Amino acid sequence: MIDILSQDNFEVYLSPPEGHAKLSHLHKISSRVQNTLNAVAQNLSSNEKAYVDAEIIGATIGSLDLALRPSVPDIFEITPQQVCSTFVNDLVNVPRQQFRPDMTPGLLHQYHSLSNCLKDAHIKVRIRYRDAEAMIDDAFRAGVDAATQEKEAGQVEIIGRIEAVNIHQHPYSFHIYPKQPGAERILCRFDNLLLHSVTESLSRKEIVKVVGIGYYSPVGIYPQRIQLSRAPEPIVFQLDVLKSAIRGFNLVPSGMNIVDYMEMKRKEAGLDD
């Protein structure tokens, strides 16, 4: 584990409008801070298993003031300083509609959830690390709400594999995982009439194309969710078509077959010495 220095404490301060902070407030804010720290670590390390272990090293009662010392396992190749700095700077910039190019929709969702977790109680939350500070109040929350509004697109198409079908409430839903590396799962909602085709695709573990109305976050290239307009379509790979396409690119020089060409390239690269 790599720890941040004690003078680099990550601070969370709750200021209730009346009286003391409640245990329920502590539970909500601590859960959201932990989830957001993890999401930042996963974004920076490009590893969905990355996490942050935050130790409480100081606290005061009344208006609740927490001092945290985050640490990150070495295997994720990021530092807690990177996580904390990114966390607070991102949070400051979200209501300004300024987003890092590599911020993911999942991380933006965590910032939105963190900002609004104590909204009903109108509690101000100050989050600080080094010289960066975000003050979450009602005006800040309104800015975050406006900055994170989804945008609706027309018919979009996504290719991936269906997982986690939910039929416990209407509309039914499932998640699809795009084939591209690093893509987050996408929530797909569908009508009852499509249930059979969805479950069939799930049971056969097919690669499918889904088509429907897309709803996009301000960040990321994929929609956050899709309202399906028709049944998922299985993707069938036609080897003859693929082979003819490869030949059309003239990847292999005339007079050579693919095996000889690959051997030649391996020798040129020094792989067969």
C-alpha positions in Angstrom: 0.0 0.0 0.0 1.1 3.6 -0.8 -0.1 6.1 1.8 -0.4 9.8 1.5 1.6 11.9 4.0 -0.2 13.1 7.2 0.0 16.7 6.1 -1.9 15.7 2.9 -5.0 14.6 4.7 -8.2 14.3 2.6 -10.8 16.3 4.6 -14.6 16.0 4.6 -16.5 18.6 6.6 -20.3 18.5 7.2 -22.2 21.7 8.2 -25.8 20.9 9.1 -28.1 24.0 9.1 -29.3 23.2 12.6 -27.8 21.0 15.4 -25.3 18.2 15.1 -24.6 16.0 12.2 -26.5 12.7 12.5 -25.2 9.1 12.2 -27.4 8.7 9.1 -25.6 11.7 7.5 -22.2 10.1 8.3 -23.3 6.9 6.7 -24.5 8.5 3.5 -21.4 10.8 3.0 -18.9 8.1 3.9 -20.4 5.6 1.5 -20.4 8.1 -1.3 -16.9 9.3 -0.6 -15.6 5.7 -0.6 -17.5 4.9 -3.8 -16.1 8.0 -5.5 -12.5 7.4 -4.4 -12.8 3.9 -5.9 -14.2 5.2 -9.1 -11.4 7.7 -9.5 -8.8 5.0 -8.9 -10.4 2.8 -11.5 -10.5 5.7 -14.0 -6.9 6.6 -13.4 -5.6 3.1 -13.4 -7.9 1.7 -16.2 -8.5 -1.2 -13.8 -12.0 -2.0 -12.8 -10.7 -3.7 -9.6 -8.8 -0.7 -8.3 -9.8 0.6 -4.9 -8.8 3.0 -2.2 -8.5 2.2 1.5 -9.2 5.3 3.5 -8.3 5.4 7.2 -9.9 7.9 9.6 -7.1 9.7 11.5 -9.1 12.6 12.9 -12.7 13.6 13.6 -14.6 16.2 15.5 -18.3 16.2 16.7 -21.0 18.8 16.1 -20.4 20.0 12.6 -18.7 16.8 11.5 -15.1 17.1 10.4 -13.2 14.0 9.1 -9.6 13.7 8.2 -8.8 10.7 6.0 -5.5 9.1 5.0 -6.2 7.2 1.8 -3.9 4.4 0.5 -3.8 2.5 -2.8 -2.3 -1.0 -3.4 0.9 -0.8 -5.4 -0.4 -3.2 -8.1 -2.7 -0.5 -9.5 0.3 1.8 -10.3 -1.3 5.0 -9.1 -0.7 7.1 -6.0 -3.3 8.2 -3.4 -2.1 11.8 -4.2 -3.2 11.4 -7.8 -6.6 10.0 -6.6 -7.2 12.8 -4.1 -6.1 15.6 -6.4 -8.2 14.3 -9.3 -11.2 13.8 -7.0 -11.3 17.4 -5.7 -10.4 19.0 -9.0 -13.0 17.0 -10.9 -15.6 17.9 -8.4 -14.8 21.6 -8.6 -15.0 21.5 -12.4 -18.2 19.4 -12.9 -20.7 22.2 -12.2 -18.6 24.4 -14.6 -19.2 21.7 -17.3 -15.5 21.2 -17.6 -14.7 17.5 -17.8 -11.4 15.7 -18.2 -11.1 14.0 -21.6 -10.7 10.5 -20.0 -13.5 10.9 -17.4 -15.9 8.0 -17.6 -19.7 8.2 -17.4 -19.5 5.9 -14.3 -17.2 8.4 -12.5 -19.4 11.4 -13.4 -22.4 9.5 -12.0 -20.5 9.0 -8.7 -19.8 12.8 -8.5 -23.5 13.5 -9.1 -24.5 11.0 -6.4 -22.0 12.4 -3.9 -23.2 15.9 -4.5 -26.8 15.0 -3.9 -26.6 12.5 -1.1 -27.4 15.1 1.6 -29.5 17.3 -0.7 -32.8 16.8 1.2 -31.2 17.9 4.5 -29.6 21.0 2.8 -26.3 20.1 4.5 -23.2 21.8 3.2 -20.3 19.5 2.5 -16.7 20.8 2.1 -14.2 18.4 0.6 -10.6 19.5 0.6 -7.2 18.2 -0.4 -4.1 20.4 -0.3 -5.1 23.7 -1.9 -8.1 22.4 -3.8 -11.5 22.7 -2.2 -15.1 21.9 -3.3 -18.0 23.4 -1.3 -21.1 21.5 -2.0 -24.2 23.5 -1.2 -27.6 23.9 -2.9 -26.2 26.2 -5.6 -23.4 23.7 -6.3 -25.9 20.8 -6.5 -28.0 22.7 -9.0 -24.9 23.3 -11.2 -24.0 19.6 -11.0 -27.6 18.6 -12.0 -27.5 20.9 -15.0 -24.0 19.8 -16.0 -24.9 16.1 -15.9 -28.2 16.2 -17.9 -28.4 13.4 -20.4 -28.8 14.1 -24.1 -31.2 12.0 -26.2 -30.0 10.7 -29.6 -31.9 8.9 -32.4 -31.5 5.3 -33.3 -28.1 4.1 -32.1 -26.5 0.7 -32.5 -24.3 -1.1 -30.1 -22.6 -4.6 -30.5 -21.8 -6.6 -27.4 -22.9 -9.4 -25.1 -26.0 -9.4 -23.0 -25.7 -9.9 -19.2 -27.7 -9.4 -16.0 -31.3 -9.4 -17.3 -33.7 -7.9 -14.7 -37.4 -8.8 -14.9 -38.4 -7.8 -11.4 -39.8 -4.5 -12.4 -41.1 -2.7 -15.5 -39.7 -1.8 -17.8 -37.5 -4.9 -18.0 -33.8 -4.3 -18.4 -30.4 -5.8 -19.1 -26.8 -4.7 -19.4 -24.8 -5.0 -22.6 -21.0 -5.0 -22.6 -19.6 -3.4 -25.8 -16.8 -5.4 -27.4 -14.4 -2.4 -27.4 -11.7 -2.5 -24.6 -12.4 -0.1 -21.7 -16.1 0.4 -22.6 -18.4 0.5 -19.6 -21.6 -1.6 -19.5 -24.7 0.0 -20.9 -28.2 -0.3 -19.4 -30.8 -1.4 -21.9 -34.6 -1.2 -21.2 -37.1 -3.1 -23.3 -40.8 -3.9 -23.5 -42.4 -7.2 -22.5 -42.8 -8.3 -26.1 -39.0 -8.5 -26.4 -38.4 -10.7 -23.3 -38.2 -14.0 -25.2 -35.6 -12.8 -27.7 -33.6 -11.2 -25.0 -33.5 -14.3 -22.8 -32.7 -16.5 -25.8 -29.7 -14.3 -26.6 -28.6 -14.4 -23.0 -28.9 -18.2 -22.8 -26.9 -18.7 -26.1 -24.3 -16.2 -25.0 -24.5 -14.5 -28.4 -22.8 -11.4 -29.6 -25.7 -9.2 -30.6 -26.6 -5.8 -32.0 -29.1 -3.7 -30.1 -30.8 -0.8 -31.6 -32.8 2.0 -29.9 -33.0 5.5 -28.6 -29.7 6.4 -26.9 -29.2 8.6 -23.8 -25.7 10.1 -23.5 -23.8 11.5 -20.6 -21.7 14.6 -21.2 -18.6 12.4 -21.2 -17.8 9.2 -23.0 -18.5 7.9 -26.5 -21.2 5.4 -25.6 -24.7 6.0 -24.4 -25.4 5.4 -20.7 -28.7 3.7 -21.5 -30.7 2.6 -24.5 -34.5 2.2 -24.9 -34.7 -0.8 -27.3 -36.9 -0.3 -30.4 -36.6 -3.9 -31.6 -35.3 -7.3 -30.6 -31.5 -7.9 -30.3 -30.0 -9.2 -33.5 -27.4 -12.0 -33.3 -24.2 -11.2 -35.1 -23.1 -14.0 -37.4 -19.5 -13.9 -38.6 -19.2 -15.1 -42.2 -15.7 -16.5 -42.6 -15.9 -16.4 -46.4 -16.8 -12.7 -46.4 -14.0 -11.9 -43.9 -11.4 -13.8 -45.9 -12.4 -12.0 -49.1 -12.2 -8.7 -47.3 -8.7 -9.5 -46.0 -7.6 -10.4 -49.6 -9.0 -7.1 -50.8 -6.6 -5.2 -48.6 -3.5 -6.9 -50.2 -2.0 -7.5 -46.8 0.1 -10.4 -48.2 2.5 -9.7 -51.1 1.8 -11.4 -54.4 3.3 -14.9 -54.7 3.4 -15.5 -50.9 0.9 -17.2 -48.6 0.1 -15.9 -45.2 2.2 -18.5 -43.3 5.4 -17.6 -45.3 4.7 -13.9 -44.9 4.3 -14.2 -41.1 7.5 -16.2 -40.8 9.4 -13.5 -42.8 8.0 -10.8 -40.6 9.0 -12.7 -37.4 12.5 -13.1 -38.7 12.7 -9.4 -39.6 11.6 -8.6 -36.0 14.2 -10.9 -34.5 11.6 -13.2 -33.0 12.8 -16.5 -34.6 16.5 -16.2 -33.8 
